[in-house]
Amino acid sequence: MAVKLAHLIKFVGDMDKGVAFHPDGLGLKLKFASPEWSEFITGETTLALHPASPDHPAGTAMAGYKTDDLKALYAARERLGLTFTDAPADMHGTLMAHFLDVDGAMCTIEQTRG
């Protein structure tokens, strides 16, 4: 069950300003932009922007991970000390779940496609 950091979701108050800041201020290359989700090419890990909400205020972030066997990871959650908030399910065309890190921060994890 290999796991790697796949993306960091940055919640933004204004998508247009967020999209402009990263290439202009940091020199990141824009992969694509939309009103609900934008991505930057940063190497193996993707920086994604998502509109802020009451659950995810502007300026906060969420780590997203990938694994080669999400069902096995979920089955071993108690042994590994992982607290999942939902079981793996098809979301956005991929097998995905959410878990809490050691500080209680919500994280996503999805099955590697392939």
N, C-alpha and C positions, 0 to 999 in steps of 0.2 A: 504494500500500500504506500507507494511513494506519494508524497505531498509536496507541492511547491506553491509559493506565492504567485498568483496569476495576475491579479489586478488590485488596484487601490481605487475605490470609489470616493471621490471628493464631492461633497454636497455643496452646491453653489446657490447663492441668492439670485444671480442673474447669469443665465447661460451665455449670453453674448459677451459679457464682460469676462467671464471665466474662460471662454474659448479664445478671446483676444489676448488675455494675460499670458497664457502659457507659451505660445510661440514668440510673442513680442518681448515678454519679460524674461523668459527662461530659455528660449530657443528650441522648444520642443516642436517636433513635426506633427501636425494635425493629421490623424488618420481619417476621421470623418466627424461631422457635427450635425446634430439634430436638436430640436427643442427639449427632448427628454433624455438624450444620452449622447455624449461626445467622447471620442477617444483620441489619445496621443500615443505615438510610437516612442517607447522609452527603452527598448531592449526586450528582455524576456517578460517583463512585467508591464502591463498596460495601465496607464493613468486614465480613468474614466470620470467624466463629470456627469452629475445627475442633479436635477432640481432639488432644492431643499424642501423639507416638509416639517410638520410639528415633531415627528418621530426622529428626523434627521436634520437638525438645524444647519444653516449655512456655516461653513467653516469646519464641520466635522467630517470624518472619513470612516470608511468601512473596508477592512481587508477582505480580499477574496482569494480563495485557494483552489487548486485543482488536485485531483487524485486519480490514480488509474483504476481504483476500485472503491467507489463511494459506498456501495452496499456492505462490503466487508468492513470498512472503516466504521460505518454506523453500527454494524453488529458487534464490533469490539469496543464500542463507546464507553461502557462501564469500566472495562479493564484498562482503557487508556485514559480515563478520567475526563472524557469529553461530555459536555452537556449540550445536546442538540435541542433546539426549540421546535423542530419539525422533522419528520422522516423524509428521506430522499423522495423527491417527486419530480415529474417532468414540469419544468418551468422555462419558458422562453426557448423551447426546443432542446433543452439539455437536462440531464438528471442533476438536481441541485437540492441543497438543504442549507439550513442555518444552524450555527452553534454559537455558544458564548465563550469568549476567551477567559483567561484567569481573572480579569478585572470586570467581567460581565459585559464586555463590549460585543455587539452582534457582529458575526463574521459569516461570509458565505463560503460554501464549498461545492464544487461541481465535478462531475465525472469528466475526465479527459476524453475528448472525442477521438475516434480513430478506430 
